[in-house]
């Protein structure tokens, strides 16, 4: 939803939105999405970045 709002406001060629939320109750969430303008090199870049995105969040050990 945040990325869709930013797309409307900014009309970027490429955008990447990544949330980092510390765990509460033992559950962490790190949402990620990206967008590349269709039929451009940015669409290919978005696909590449999504396929190579690190899906393993950092370990939080400050408790």
CHARMM internal coordinates of N, CA and C (Angstrom, degrees):
IC EDIT
DIST 1 N 1 CA 1.4380
DIST 1 CA 1 C 1.5390
ANGL 1 N 1 CA 1 C 110.83
DIST 1 C 2 N 1.3269
ANGL 1 CA 1 C 2 N 116.65
DIHE 1 N 1 CA 1 C 2 N -39.99
DIST 2 N 2 CA 1.4652
ANGL 1 C 2 N 2 CA 120.38
DIHE 1 CA 1 C 2 N 2 CA 178.51
DIST 2 CA 2 C 1.5256
ANGL 2 N 2 CA 2 C 110.08
DIHE 1 C 2 N 2 CA 2 C -63.88
DIST 2 C 3 N 1.3364
ANGL 2 CA 2 C 3 N 116.58
DIHE 2 N 2 CA 2 C 3 N -44.12
DIST 3 N 3 CA 1.4592
ANGL 2 C 3 N 3 CA 119.04
DIHE 2 CA 2 C 3 N 3 CA -179.17
DIST 3 CA 3 C 1.5322
ANGL 3 N 3 CA 3 C 110.66
DIHE 2 C 3 N 3 CA 3 C -64.54
DIST 3 C 4 N 1.3218
ANGL 3 CA 3 C 4 N 117.78
DIHE 3 N 3 CA 3 C 4 N -40.06
DIST 4 N 4 CA 1.4649
ANGL 3 C 4 N 4 CA 120.15
DIHE 3 CA 3 C 4 N 4 CA 179.33
DIST 4 CA 4 C 1.5245
ANGL 4 N 4 CA 4 C 111.14
DIHE 3 C 4 N 4 CA 4 C -61.83
DIST 4 C 5 N 1.3303
ANGL 4 CA 4 C 5 N 116.47
DIHE 4 N 4 CA 4 C 5 N -40.44
DIST 5 N 5 CA 1.4644
ANGL 4 C 5 N 5 CA 119.89
DIHE 4 CA 4 C 5 N 5 CA 177.08
DIST 5 CA 5 C 1.5287
ANGL 5 N 5 CA 5 C 110.88
DIHE 4 C 5 N 5 CA 5 C -63.92
DIST 5 C 6 N 1.3355
ANGL 5 CA 5 C 6 N 116.93
DIHE 5 N 5 CA 5 C 6 N -42.77
DIST 6 N 6 CA 1.4637
ANGL 5 C 6 N 6 CA 120.48
DIHE 5 CA 5 C 6 N 6 CA 178.71
DIST 6 CA 6 C 1.5242
ANGL 6 N 6 CA 6 C 111.60
DIHE 5 C 6 N 6 CA 6 C -65.29
DIST 6 C 7 N 1.3293
ANGL 6 CA 6 C 7 N 117.85
DIHE 6 N 6 CA 6 C 7 N -37.60
DIST 7 N 7 CA 1.4632
ANGL 6 C 7 N 7 CA 120.78
DIHE 6 CA 6 C 7 N 7 CA 177.39
DIST 7 CA 7 C 1.5263
ANGL 7 N 7 CA 7 C 110.98
DIHE 6 C 7 N 7 CA 7 C -59.84
DIST 7 C 8 N 1.3321
ANGL 7 CA 7 C 8 N 116.44
DIHE 7 N 7 CA 7 C 8 N -42.49
DIST 8 N 8 CA 1.4680
ANGL 7 C 8 N 8 CA 120.13
DIHE 7 CA 7 C 8 N 8 CA 179.64
DIST 8 CA 8 C 1.5277
ANGL 8 N 8 CA 8 C 111.60
DIHE 7 C 8 N 8 CA 8 C -65.40
DIST 8 C 9 N 1.3372
ANGL 8 CA 8 C 9 N 115.96
DIHE 8 N 8 CA 8 C 9 N -41.08
DIST 9 N 9 CA 1.4608
ANGL 8 C 9 N 9 CA 120.27
DIHE 8 CA 8 C 9 N 9 CA -176.48
DIST 9 CA 9 C 1.5228
ANGL 9 N 9 CA 9 C 113.88
DIHE 8 C 9 N 9 CA 9 C -74.90
DIST 9 C 10 N 1.3408
ANGL 9 CA 9 C 10 N 116.32
DIHE 9 N 9 CA 9 C 10 N -41.27
DIST 10 N 10 CA 1.4654
ANGL 9 C 10 N 10 CA 120.28
DIHE 9 CA 9 C 10 N 10 CA -169.92
DIST 10 CA 10 C 1.5211
ANGL 10 N 10 CA 10 C 114.74
DIHE 9 C 10 N 10 CA 10 C -103.01
DIST 10 C 11 N 1.3249
ANGL 10 CA 10 C 11 N 117.52
DIHE 10 N 10 CA 10 C 11 N -26.56
DIST 11 N 11 CA 1.4692
ANGL 10 C 11 N 11 CA 122.75
DIHE 10 CA 10 C 11 N 11 CA -175.91
DIST 11 CA 11 C 1.5399
ANGL 11 N 11 CA 11 C 111.49
DIHE 10 C 11 N 11 CA 11 C 51.16
DIST 11 C 12 N 1.3474
ANGL 11 CA 11 C 12 N 116.84
DIHE 11 N 11 CA 11 C 12 N 55.07
DIST 12 N 12 CA 1.4653
ANGL 11 C 12 N 12 CA 120.06
DIHE 11 CA 11 C 12 N 12 CA -176.42
DIST 12 CA 12 C 1.5310
ANGL 12 N 12 CA 12 C 112.49
DIHE 11 C 12 N 12 CA 12 C -78.43
DIST 12 C 13 N 1.3268
ANGL 12 CA 12 C 13 N 115.30
DIHE 12 N 12 CA 12 C 13 N 160.86
DIST 13 N 13 CA 1.4602
ANGL 12 C 13 N 13 CA 120.43
DIHE 12 CA 12 C 13 N 13 CA 172.51
DIST 13 CA 13 C 1.5227
ANGL 13 N 13 CA 13 C 109.73
DIHE 12 C 13 N 13 CA 13 C -78.06
DIST 13 C 14 N 1.3402
ANGL 13 CA 13 C 14 N 115.65
DIHE 13 N 13 CA 13 C 14 N -34.62
DIST 14 N 14 CA 1.4594
ANGL 13 C 14 N 14 CA 121.62
DIHE 13 CA 13 C 14 N 14 CA 178.19
DIST 14 CA 14 C 1.5268
ANGL 14 N 14 CA 14 C 108.64
DIHE 13 C 14 N 14 CA 14 C -145.32
DIST 14 C 15 N 1.3258
ANGL 14 CA 14 C 15 N 115.45
DIHE 14 N 14 CA 14 C 15 N 139.24
DIST 15 N 15 CA 1.4596
ANGL 14 C 15 N 15 CA 120.09
DIHE 14 CA 14 C 15 N 15 CA 176.23
DIST 15 CA 15 C 1.5207
ANGL 15 N 15 CA 15 C 109.07
DIHE 14 C 15 N 15 CA 15 C -146.80
DIST 15 C 16 N 1.3173
ANGL 15 CA 15 C 16 N 114.44
DIHE 15 N 15 CA 15 C 16 N 146.10
DIST 16 N 16 CA 1.4595
ANGL 15 C 16 N 16 CA 121.95
DIHE 15 CA 15 C 16 N 16 CA -179.84
DIST 16 CA 16 C 1.5361
ANGL 16 N 16 CA 16 C 107.26
DIHE 15 C 16 N 16 CA 16 C -136.67
DIST 16 C 17 N 1.3162
ANGL 16 CA 16 C 17 N 116.93
DIHE 16 N 16 CA 16 C 17 N 126.66
DIST 17 N 17 CA 1.4609
ANGL 16 C 17 N 17 CA 121.90
DIHE 16 CA 16 C 17 N 17 CA 179.64
DIST 17 CA 17 C 1.5192
ANGL 17 N 17 CA 17 C 108.03
DIHE 16 C 17 N 17 CA 17 C -122.27
DIST 17 C 18 N 1.3338
ANGL 17 CA 17 C 18 N 115.46
DIHE 17 N 17 CA 17 C 18 N 126.41
DIST 18 N 18 CA 1.4564
ANGL 17 C 18 N 18 CA 120.80
DIHE 17 CA 17 C 18 N 18 CA -175.11
DIST 18 CA 18 C 1.5205
ANGL 18 N 18 CA 18 C 107.88
DIHE 17 C 18 N 18 CA 18 C -137.18
DIST 18 C 19 N 1.3178
ANGL 18 CA 18 C 19 N 116.96
DIHE 18 N 18 CA 18 C 19 N 119.48
DIST 19 N 19 CA 1.4560
ANGL 18 C 19 N 19 CA 121.73
DIHE 18 CA 18 C 19 N 19 CA 178.58
DIST 19 CA 19 C 1.5176
ANGL 19 N 19 CA 19 C 110.80
DIHE 18 C 19 N 19 CA 19 C -99.88
DIST 19 C 20 N 1.3084
ANGL 19 CA 19 C 20 N 116.45
DIHE 19 N 19 CA 19 C 20 N 139.54
DIST 20 N 20 CA 1.4725
ANGL 19 C 20 N 20 CA 122.06
DIHE 19 CA 19 C 20 N 20 CA 177.67
DIST 20 CA 20 C 1.5174
ANGL 20 N 20 CA 20 C 107.54
DIHE 19 C 20 N 20 CA 20 C -123.39
DIST 20 C 21 N 1.3116
ANGL 20 CA 20 C 21 N 116.78
DIHE 20 N 20 CA 20 C 21 N 108.66
DIST 21 N 21 CA 1.4512
ANGL 20 C 21 N 21 CA 121.48
DIHE 20 CA 20 C 21 N 21 CA -178.90
DIST 21 CA 21 C 1.5120
ANGL 21 N 21 CA 21 C 109.82
DIHE 20 C 21 N 21 CA 21 C -117.48
DIST 21 C 22 N 1.3228
ANGL 21 CA 21 C 22 N 116.66
DIHE 21 N 21 CA 21 C 22 N 128.92
DIST 22 N 22 CA 1.4533
ANGL 21 C 22 N 22 CA 121.20
DIHE 21 CA 21 C 22 N 22 CA 178.51
DIST 22 CA 22 C 1.5308
ANGL 22 N 22 CA 22 C 109.83
DIHE 21 C 22 N 22 CA 22 C -69.47
DIST 22 C 23 N 1.3202
ANGL 22 CA 22 C 23 N 116.63
DIHE 22 N 22 CA 22 C 23 N 146.74
DIST 23 N 23 CA 1.4579
ANGL 22 C 23 N 23 CA 119.60
DIHE 22 CA 22 C 23 N 23 CA -178.44
DIST 23 CA 23 C 1.5213
ANGL 23 N 23 CA 23 C 112.80
DIHE 22 C 23 N 23 CA 23 C -66.04
DIST 23 C 24 N 1.2880
ANGL 23 CA 23 C 24 N 114.28
DIHE 23 N 23 CA 23 C 24 N 142.34
DIST 24 N 24 CA 1.4519
ANGL 23 C 24 N 24 CA 121.31
DIHE 23 CA 23 C 24 N 24 CA 172.95
DIST 24 CA 24 C 1.5186
ANGL 24 N 24 CA 24 C 105.99
DIHE 23 C 24 N 24 CA 24 C -134.73
DIST 24 C 25 N 1.2937
ANGL 24 CA 24 C 25 N 115.88
DIHE 24 N 24 CA 24 C 25 N 118.47
DIST 25 N 25 CA 1.4499
ANGL 24 C 25 N 25 CA 118.83
DIHE 24 CA 24 C 25 N 25 CA -175.04
DIST 25 CA 25 C 1.5193
ANGL 25 N 25 CA 25 C 111.72
DIHE 24 C 25 N 25 CA 25 C 79.45
DIST 25 C 26 N 1.3379
ANGL 25 CA 25 C 26 N 116.73
DIHE 25 N 25 CA 25 C 26 N 17.79
DIST 26 N 26 CA 1.4560
ANGL 25 C 26 N 26 CA 120.80
DIHE 25 CA 25 C 26 N 26 CA 176.73
DIST 26 CA 26 C 1.5139
ANGL 26 N 26 CA 26 C 115.23
DIHE 25 C 26 N 26 CA 26 C 85.92
DIST 26 C 27 N 1.3282
ANGL 26 CA 26 C 27 N 118.00
DIHE 26 N 26 CA 26 C 27 N 3.52
DIST 27 N 27 CA 1.4710
ANGL 26 C 27 N 27 CA 120.30
DIHE 26 CA 26 C 27 N 27 CA -178.65
DIST 27 CA 27 C 1.5231
ANGL 27 N 27 CA 27 C 108.61
DIHE 26 C 27 N 27 CA 27 C -115.64
DIST 27 C 28 N 1.3276
ANGL 27 CA 27 C 28 N 116.33
DIHE 27 N 27 CA 27 C 28 N 120.88
DIST 28 N 28 CA 1.4683
ANGL 27 C 28 N 28 CA 119.62
DIHE 27 CA 27 C 28 N 28 CA 176.38
DIST 28 CA 28 C 1.5164
ANGL 28 N 28 CA 28 C 108.90
DIHE 27 C 28 N 28 CA 28 C -105.71
DIST 28 C 29 N 1.3119
ANGL 28 CA 28 C 29 N 115.94
DIHE 28 N 28 CA 28 C 29 N 155.01
DIST 29 N 29 CA 1.4559
ANGL 28 C 29 N 29 CA 120.75
DIHE 28 CA 28 C 29 N 29 CA 178.06
DIST 29 CA 29 C 1.5290
ANGL 29 N 29 CA 29 C 107.74
DIHE 28 C 29 N 29 CA 29 C -139.59
DIST 29 C 30 N 1.3088
ANGL 29 CA 29 C 30 N 116.24
DIHE 29 N 29 CA 29 C 30 N 129.30
DIST 30 N 30 CA 1.4614
ANGL 29 C 30 N 30 CA 123.15
DIHE 29 CA 29 C 30 N 30 CA 178.86
DIST 30 CA 30 C 1.5312
ANGL 30 N 30 CA 30 C 108.73
DIHE 29 C 30 N 30 CA 30 C -130.76
DIST 30 C 31 N 1.3460
ANGL 30 CA 30 C 31 N 117.11
DIHE 30 N 30 CA 30 C 31 N 76.36
DIST 31 N 31 CA 1.4630
ANGL 30 C 31 N 31 CA 119.07
DIHE 30 CA 30 C 31 N 31 CA -178.12
DIST 31 CA 31 C 1.5311
ANGL 31 N 31 CA 31 C 111.55
DIHE 30 C 31 N 31 CA 31 C -67.75
DIST 31 C 32 N 1.3284
ANGL 31 CA 31 C 32 N 115.93
DIHE 31 N 31 CA 31 C 32 N 145.32
DIST 32 N 32 CA 1.4626
ANGL 31 C 32 N 32 CA 122.22
DIHE 31 CA 31 C 32 N 32 CA -179.00
DIST 32 CA 32 C 1.5180
ANGL 32 N 32 CA 32 C 108.43
DIHE 31 C 32 N 32 CA 32 C -142.70
DIST 32 C 33 N 1.3129
ANGL 32 CA 32 C 33 N 116.14
DIHE 32 N 32 CA 32 C 33 N 136.18
DIST 33 N 33 CA 1.4646
ANGL 32 C 33 N 33 CA 120.24
DIHE 32 CA 32 C 33 N 33 CA 171.52
DIST 33 CA 33 C 1.5290
ANGL 33 N 33 CA 33 C 107.65
DIHE 32 C 33 N 33 CA 33 C -152.31
DIST 33 C 34 N 1.3132
ANGL 33 CA 33 C 34 N 115.05
DIHE 33 N 33 CA 33 C 34 N 156.68
DIST 34 N 34 CA 1.4606
ANGL 33 C 34 N 34 CA 119.44
DIHE 33 CA 33 C 34 N 34 CA 177.41
DIST 34 CA 34 C 1.5116
ANGL 34 N 34 CA 34 C 109.85
DIHE 33 C 34 N 34 CA 34 C -146.67
DIST 34 C 35 N 1.3294
ANGL 34 CA 34 C 35 N 115.64
DIHE 34 N 34 CA 34 C 35 N 168.14
DIST 35 N 35 CA 1.4584
ANGL 34 C 35 N 35 CA 121.94
DIHE 34 CA 34 C 35 N 35 CA -177.84
DIST 35 CA 35 C 1.5155
ANGL 35 N 35 CA 35 C 108.40
DIHE 34 C 35 N 35 CA 35 C -149.39
DIST 35 C 36 N 1.3229
ANGL 35 CA 35 C 36 N 115.16
DIHE 35 N 35 CA 35 C 36 N 136.59
DIST 36 N 36 CA 1.4559
ANGL 35 C 36 N 36 CA 121.84
DIHE 35 CA 35 C 36 N 36 CA 172.68
DIST 36 CA 36 C 1.5165
ANGL 36 N 36 CA 36 C 108.69
DIHE 35 C 36 N 36 CA 36 C -125.68
DIST 36 C 37 N 1.3055
ANGL 36 CA 36 C 37 N 117.38
DIHE 36 N 36 CA 36 C 37 N 136.35
DIST 37 N 37 CA 1.4651
ANGL 36 C 37 N 37 CA 121.53
DIHE 36 CA 36 C 37 N 37 CA -178.43
DIST 37 CA 37 C 1.5240
ANGL 37 N 37 CA 37 C 109.50
DIHE 36 C 37 N 37 CA 37 C -55.53
DIST 37 C 38 N 1.3512
ANGL 37 CA 37 C 38 N 117.26
DIHE 37 N 37 CA 37 C 38 N 127.43
DIST 38 N 38 CA 1.4672
ANGL 37 C 38 N 38 CA 120.76
DIHE 37 CA 37 C 38 N 38 CA -177.43
DIST 38 CA 38 C 1.5305
ANGL 38 N 38 CA 38 C 113.51
DIHE 37 C 38 N 38 CA 38 C -57.67
DIST 38 C 39 N 1.3317
ANGL 38 CA 38 C 39 N 114.31
DIHE 38 N 38 CA 38 C 39 N 145.65
DIST 39 N 39 CA 1.4692
ANGL 38 C 39 N 39 CA 123.10
DIHE 38 CA 38 C 39 N 39 CA 176.99
DIST 39 CA 39 C 1.5272
ANGL 39 N 39 CA 39 C 113.11
DIHE 38 C 39 N 39 CA 39 C 63.38
DIST 39 C 40 N 1.3404
ANGL 39 CA 39 C 40 N 116.24
DIHE 39 N 39 CA 39 C 40 N 30.11
DIST 40 N 40 CA 1.4622
ANGL 39 C 40 N 40 CA 120.96
DIHE 39 CA 39 C 40 N 40 CA 175.60
DIST 40 CA 40 C 1.5271
ANGL 40 N 40 CA 40 C 108.12
DIHE 39 C 40 N 40 CA 40 C -133.73
DIST 40 C 41 N 1.3230
ANGL 40 CA 40 C 41 N 115.62
DIHE 40 N 40 CA 40 C 41 N 174.79
DIST 41 N 41 CA 1.4643
ANGL 40 C 41 N 41 CA 119.87
DIHE 40 CA 40 C 41 N 41 CA 176.46
DIST 41 CA 41 C 1.5266
ANGL 41 N 41 CA 41 C 111.27
DIHE 40 C 41 N 41 CA 41 C -64.89
DIST 41 C 42 N 1.3320
ANGL 41 CA 41 C 42 N 116.82
DIHE 41 N 41 CA 41 C 42 N -22.68
DIST 42 N 42 CA 1.4553
ANGL 41 C 42 N 42 CA 120.98
DIHE 41 CA 41 C 42 N 42 CA -178.81
DIST 42 CA 42 C 1.5312
ANGL 42 N 42 CA 42 C 111.60
DIHE 41 C 42 N 42 CA 42 C -70.52
DIST 42 C 43 N 1.3057
ANGL 42 CA 42 C 43 N 117.12
DIHE 42 N 42 CA 42 C 43 N -29.47
DIST 43 N 43 CA 1.4707
ANGL 42 C 43 N 43 CA 120.52
DIHE 42 CA 42 C 43 N 43 CA 175.27
DIST 43 CA 43 C 1.5299
ANGL 43 N 43 CA 43 C 109.87
DIHE 42 C 43 N 43 CA 43 C -65.37
DIST 43 C 44 N 1.3267
ANGL 43 CA 43 C 44 N 116.86
DIHE 43 N 43 CA 43 C 44 N -42.59
DIST 44 N 44 CA 1.4645
ANGL 43 C 44 N 44 CA 121.04
DIHE 43 CA 43 C 44 N 44 CA 176.99
DIST 44 CA 44 C 1.5259
ANGL 44 N 44 CA 44 C 110.92
DIHE 43 C 44 N 44 CA 44 C -65.32
DIST 44 C 45 N 1.3288
ANGL 44 CA 44 C 45 N 116.83
DIHE 44 N 44 CA 44 C 45 N -39.63
DIST 45 N 45 CA 1.4526
ANGL 44 C 45 N 45 CA 120.85
DIHE 44 CA 44 C 45 N 45 CA 179.60
DIST 45 CA 45 C 1.5329
ANGL 45 N 45 CA 45 C 110.57
DIHE 44 C 45 N 45 CA 45 C -64.76
DIST 45 C 46 N 1.3247
ANGL 45 CA 45 C 46 N 117.39
DIHE 45 N 45 CA 45 C 46 N -41.63
DIST 46 N 46 CA 1.4621
ANGL 45 C 46 N 46 CA 121.13
DIHE 45 CA 45 C 46 N 46 CA 178.79
DIST 46 CA 46 C 1.5199
ANGL 46 N 46 CA 46 C 110.61
DIHE 45 C 46 N 46 CA 46 C -62.51
DIST 46 C 47 N 1.3052
ANGL 46 CA 46 C 47 N 117.12
DIHE 46 N 46 CA 46 C 47 N -42.15
DIST 47 N 47 CA 1.4652
ANGL 46 C 47 N 47 CA 120.94
DIHE 46 CA 46 C 47 N 47 CA 178.05
DIST 47 CA 47 C 1.5248
ANGL 47 N 47 CA 47 C 111.14
DIHE 46 C 47 N 47 CA 47 C -62.70
DIST 47 C 48 N 1.3297
ANGL 47 CA 47 C 48 N 116.25
DIHE 47 N 47 CA 47 C 48 N -44.80
DIST 48 N 48 CA 1.4666
ANGL 47 C 48 N 48 CA 120.76
DIHE 47 CA 47 C 48 N 48 CA 179.33
DIST 48 CA 48 C 1.5246
ANGL 48 N 48 CA 48 C 111.02
DIHE 47 C 48 N 48 CA 48 C -62.50
DIST 48 C 49 N 1.3500
ANGL 48 CA 48 C 49 N 116.87
DIHE 48 N 48 CA 48 C 49 N -46.10
DIST 49 N 49 CA 1.4670
ANGL 48 C 49 N 49 CA 121.16
DIHE 48 CA 48 C 49 N 49 CA -179.26
DIST 49 CA 49 C 1.5313
ANGL 49 N 49 CA 49 C 111.19
DIHE 48 C 49 N 49 CA 49 C -62.59
DIST 49 C 50 N 1.3286
ANGL 49 CA 49 C 50 N 116.97
DIHE 49 N 49 CA 49 C 50 N -38.97
DIST 50 N 50 CA 1.4657
ANGL 49 C 50 N 50 CA 120.24
DIHE 49 CA 49 C 50 N 50 CA 179.45
DIST 50 CA 50 C 1.5179
ANGL 50 N 50 CA 50 C 111.10
DIHE 49 C 50 N 50 CA 50 C -66.69
DIST 50 C 51 N 1.3215
ANGL 50 CA 50 C 51 N 117.02
DIHE 50 N 50 CA 50 C 51 N -43.11
DIST 51 N 51 CA 1.4672
ANGL 50 C 51 N 51 CA 120.61
DIHE 50 CA 50 C 51 N 51 CA -179.44
DIST 51 CA 51 C 1.5262
ANGL 51 N 51 CA 51 C 112.69
DIHE 50 C 51 N 51 CA 51 C -68.21
DIST 51 C 52 N 1.3291
ANGL 51 CA 51 C 52 N 117.70
DIHE 51 N 51 CA 51 C 52 N -25.08
DIST 52 N 52 CA 1.4575
ANGL 51 C 52 N 52 CA 121.24
DIHE 51 CA 51 C 52 N 52 CA -178.78
DIST 52 CA 52 C 1.5245
ANGL 52 N 52 CA 52 C 113.05
DIHE 51 C 52 N 52 CA 52 C -107.79
DIST 52 C 53 N 1.3077
ANGL 52 CA 52 C 53 N 116.05
DIHE 52 N 52 CA 52 C 53 N 14.69
DIST 53 N 53 CA 1.4665
ANGL 52 C 53 N 53 CA 120.85
DIHE 52 CA 52 C 53 N 53 CA -179.62
DIST 53 CA 53 C 1.5238
ANGL 53 N 53 CA 53 C 110.18
DIHE 52 C 53 N 53 CA 53 C -69.59
DIST 53 C 54 N 1.3222
ANGL 53 CA 53 C 54 N 115.69
DIHE 53 N 53 CA 53 C 54 N 138.32
DIST 54 N 54 CA 1.4650
ANGL 53 C 54 N 54 CA 121.45
DIHE 53 CA 53 C 54 N 54 CA 178.98
DIST 54 CA 54 C 1.5258
ANGL 54 N 54 CA 54 C 108.80
DIHE 53 C 54 N 54 CA 54 C -75.14
DIST 54 C 55 N 1.3263
ANGL 54 CA 54 C 55 N 117.19
DIHE 54 N 54 CA 54 C 55 N 109.46
DIST 55 N 55 CA 1.4593
ANGL 54 C 55 N 55 CA 120.58
DIHE 54 CA 54 C 55 N 55 CA -176.77
DIST 55 CA 55 C 1.5228
ANGL 55 N 55 CA 55 C 113.21
DIHE 54 C 55 N 55 CA 55 C -88.15
DIST 55 C 56 N 1.3161
ANGL 55 CA 55 C 56 N 117.04
DIHE 55 N 55 CA 55 C 56 N -1.28
DIST 56 N 56 CA 1.4619
ANGL 55 C 56 N 56 CA 120.23
DIHE 55 CA 55 C 56 N 56 CA -179.54
DIST 56 CA 56 C 1.5303
ANGL 56 N 56 CA 56 C 109.42
DIHE 55 C 56 N 56 CA 56 C -101.19
DIST 56 C 57 N 1.3455
ANGL 56 CA 56 C 57 N 117.16
DIHE 56 N 56 CA 56 C 57 N 111.17
DIST 57 N 57 CA 1.4651
ANGL 56 C 57 N 57 CA 119.25
DIHE 56 CA 56 C 57 N 57 CA -179.21
DIST 57 CA 57 C 1.5184
ANGL 57 N 57 CA 57 C 112.06
DIHE 56 C 57 N 57 CA 57 C -69.51
DIST 57 C 58 N 1.3315
ANGL 57 CA 57 C 58 N 115.54
DIHE 57 N 57 CA 57 C 58 N 162.19
DIST 58 N 58 CA 1.4482
ANGL 57 C 58 N 58 CA 120.53
DIHE 57 CA 57 C 58 N 58 CA 178.00
DIST 58 CA 58 C 1.5234
ANGL 58 N 58 CA 58 C 109.89
DIHE 57 C 58 N 58 CA 58 C -65.39
DIST 58 C 59 N 1.2987
ANGL 58 CA 58 C 59 N 115.19
DIHE 58 N 58 CA 58 C 59 N 154.55
DIST 59 N 59 CA 1.4578
ANGL 58 C 59 N 59 CA 120.59
DIHE 58 CA 58 C 59 N 59 CA 176.36
DIST 59 CA 59 C 1.5289
ANGL 59 N 59 CA 59 C 108.96
DIHE 58 C 59 N 59 CA 59 C -84.03
DIST 59 C 60 N 1.3186
ANGL 59 CA 59 C 60 N 116.69
DIHE 59 N 59 CA 59 C 60 N 128.08
DIST 60 N 60 CA 1.4565
ANGL 59 C 60 N 60 CA 121.93
DIHE 59 CA 59 C 60 N 60 CA 179.95
DIST 60 CA 60 C 1.5344
ANGL 60 N 60 CA 60 C 107.59
DIHE 59 C 60 N 60 CA 60 C -97.90
DIST 60 C 61 N 1.3272
ANGL 60 CA 60 C 61 N 115.95
DIHE 60 N 60 CA 60 C 61 N 119.81
DIST 61 N 61 CA 1.4633
ANGL 60 C 61 N 61 CA 119.21
DIHE 60 CA 60 C 61 N 61 CA -177.27
DIST 61 CA 61 C 1.5273
ANGL 61 N 61 CA 61 C 112.11
DIHE 60 C 61 N 61 CA 61 C -132.30
DIST 61 C 62 N 1.3095
ANGL 61 CA 61 C 62 N 116.90
DIHE 61 N 61 CA 61 C 62 N 36.97
DIST 62 N 62 CA 1.4573
ANGL 61 C 62 N 62 CA 119.61
DIHE 61 CA 61 C 62 N 62 CA -178.02
DIST 62 CA 62 C 1.5355
ANGL 62 N 62 CA 62 C 112.26
DIHE 61 C 62 N 62 CA 62 C -102.72
DIST 62 C 63 N 1.3087
ANGL 62 CA 62 C 63 N 117.21
DIHE 62 N 62 CA 62 C 63 N 32.21
DIST 63 N 63 CA 1.4716
ANGL 62 C 63 N 63 CA 120.37
DIHE 62 CA 62 C 63 N 63 CA -177.82
DIST 63 CA 63 C 1.4910
ANGL 63 N 63 CA 63 C 111.45
DIHE 62 C 63 N 63 CA 63 C -110.13
END
COOR INIT
IC SEED 1 N 1 CA 1 C
IC BUILD
